[in-house]
Amino acid sequence: MSIVIEDAVKKYGRGESEIYALNHVSLQIESGEVCVILGPSGSGKSTLLHMIGGLDQLDSGSVTVDGTKITELGKKALTEYRREKAGVVFQSYNLIAELNVKENIRVVADISKDPLDLDTLIAELGLSRHATHFPAELSGGQQQRCAIGRALVKNPDILLCDEPTGALDSVSAGEVLEILEKINEKYHTTILIITHNENMAGMADRIIRVHDGKIVSNEKNKKVRVKELKI
C-alpha cells in the first residue's frame, strides 16, 4: 500500500498567528515498509498521520494511497477508506471501559468486510488470558496491545501509530514494538509510527524527520530487530 504526498499544506490561525502544521510537504512511502517519523512536539508529525488516515483535510496538495487520491474523496468514500484501509492506534488507547478485551476488538470486527480471526489475533497479541478482562484490569502495555488489536482486526493495509509507546515503561514498550514488527512480517502491513524517541528508529525501513512542518530528511534504513534496540 504505497503512500504519495505531494506539496501538502495545512495551516492553523490567520495573519501573524498563522502556523504551518505542514509546510509544502512531499514524500513517498513504499508498500510494506515500517516507517518511523521523528520530530519534537509541534513539528507536524501527528498532522501528517491524520492526513494519511483521512482524519483531517489539507488546505492544499494531495495524499494518494495505493493509486487513490484520498484528498479528493467524498464524505462517504472517505469513511469507507478509514473503515477498511487505515487502522489508527492512539497513545491514549481509547478503549471502551464497559467492554472486555475481546469485545473491544469485536466492535471493529463486526463492521469490517474482511476481518481477521478474532481468537487468532488475540493470541498473537498475547492477550488470550486477558480476553475477558476489562481495560481497568489491564496494564498499560496490555491496553495498548488491545488498541492495536482493535485497529488491526479489520485487516487494514496501513497501520498508523501515534506515539504508541509514549505512556509505557521500557519493557512494555519493547513488547508493543515487537508486536508491530510481527504484524509487518506476517501481514505485510505498511506501518507508520510517529515518535520523539530516537531509539525506535532502528526498527524502521524508512526514517523520516520532521521539523516546523517540513520534512528535513527521508532516508532508507537497514533495520534491526526490536530486541536489539535500547527502547
N, C-alpha and C positions, 0 to 999 in steps of 0.2 A: 504494500500500500504506500506508494510514493507520495510525498508532500512537496508542493512547489508554492512558495510565497513570492510574490512579485510587487515591489515598490509599496509595501504595506504601510499605511499611515493611520494612527489612532491618536487623537488629541483630547485633552480634557481642559476645561476652562476656556477663557477668552481674554484677548488683549494681553496685558502684562502678566496675567496669571495663567496664560496658556502653557500647558505642559505636553510634550510629546511622550506618550507611552510607547509608541512605535514610530520611529523616525525614518521613513523610506527604507524599510527592511525587505531584503530579498534573500532567500535561501532555498536549498533543496535538500530533502531528507529521503534516502533510498528505502525501498520496501524491505521490511525485516530488520532494520537497524535498531540498536539500542542507542538512543541519543540523550546525552546529559547536557542540559542547558544551565550554565553557571552565570551568576551575577549577583550583585548586592541587592538588598531590598530596594524596591522602587526602580529597578533597572529596566523593567518591561517583560520580565520572564513570564509572569502569570498572564499578562495581557496576550502575549504570543500564544500561550497554551489555550487560552479561552477562544481565540480566533480559530485555531485549528480544530477545536472541539465544537465549533458552531455555537458557542455560548454568548458571543458578543459580535458586533458588526464593526467593520473598518470604516474609516472616513473616506479612504481611497485605497486603490491597489486591489490585489486579489489573492485568494487562497484556493489552490487546486489540489484535490485529493483523489488519487487514482483516476486522473483524467477528468474529474467533475469539478467545475469551478463552484465551490460551495458558497462563495460570496454572491453568487447570482441566483441562488435557490430561493424559491418562495417559502413562506412560513411552513406549509405542510411538508414539503420536500426536505426542508432543513430539520424539522422534527424527526422525520424518518431517518435522516443521516445520523442524528445524535442517538437515536434509539438502537440502530442496527450497526453502525460503523465505528462509533467512538465511545470508548469507556473512559470514565474520569474517576481518578482516585484523589480525594482531598486530604489535606493534613488533619482536618477536624473530624474525619471518619463519617459523620452524618448518618450514623446507624439509627434505626427506629427502636427506641428504648423498649417498647412493648412487644417486640418480636425477638425470638431467639436467633441464633446464628443461621440455621437452615432457613428459617422464614424470611430473614433479612435478604438472603441471596435469592430465594424463590420469588420474591416480589418482582425482581427484574426478569427472572427466567420466564415467568408467566406472561410477560408482554413481549417476549422476543420470538422471532421467527424460527431461529435455529440455535436454541440454547445448548450449552454443554451439559453433560450428565451431572446432575446436582451432587450426588453422593461421591462420584469420582473426583469432582472438583474440590469438594470439602476435604477429602482425604489428601489430595495434592497440596492443599493449603495447611495441612497438619492440624485440622480442626475437627476431626471425627469425634474425639472425646468431648468436644465442647459444642457439638451441633445443637443441643437443646438448652444451652446456656444463653442468658440474656446479656446485652452489652455491659451492664453494670457488674456482671460477674467475670468479665474478661480483663486481661492485662491490656496495656496499650498496644503491644505488638499483636496480640490476638485480635483486637478490634480492627487494627489496620489490615490484617490478613482477611478478615471478614469483608472489609470495604473493598479490598482488591477482588475478592470472590464475586461480590455484587457487580463490580464493573466488568469482570471477565466472563461471567456466566452467559452473557448474550453473544459470546464468541465474536468480539469486535476485531476489526482489522488494525485499529490503533488504540493503544492504552496510554492515556495521558495522566501523569502522576505529579501532583503539585506538592512539593516538599513531603514526600511520603514517609520520611524518617525524622522529620523535624522535631516531633514530640516524643521520640523514643530514645532509650538508652542504647549504647553501642551494640550490645548483644542482640536486642530485639531488632535494631536497625539492620544488622547483618543478616538476620533471618529473613526479614522482609525483602531485602535486596536479592538474596539467594532465590526466593520465590519468583521475583521478577525475571531473574536470569533463566530459571527453568521454564517459565511461561514463554519467553522469547525462543528458547531452543525447541520446545515441544510444538508450539502453535505458530511459530514464525511471525508473531505479532510485532508490529512496529511499536516500539515503546519510547516515549519521551518523558524524561524525568527532569523537573526543574529543582534546583537546589543551590544553596550557597556553600555547600560542603565540598571543597576541592578534592577530598579523599575519595569521593564517589566517581570521579572522572575516569578512573582506571577501568571500570566495568563497561565503558561505552565503546561502540563502534565509531561514534562521531561525538566530538566535543564542541559545543557552541558557547561562546562567551558573549554576554550582553551587557552593555553599559549605557545609561542615559538614552534608552530606547533604540540603540543601534547595535548591530552585530559587529563586534570588534575582532572576532576570529571564528572560523568554521573549519575544523580540521578532522580528518580521518584519524582513527586511533587503533593501535594494535592492543585490543582489550585483554585483560587478565581475569581470572576467576575471582568472584567476590571474596572467597575465602582467603585470597592473598592480599586483600586490601586492609588497611587500618581505618575502619569506619569510626 
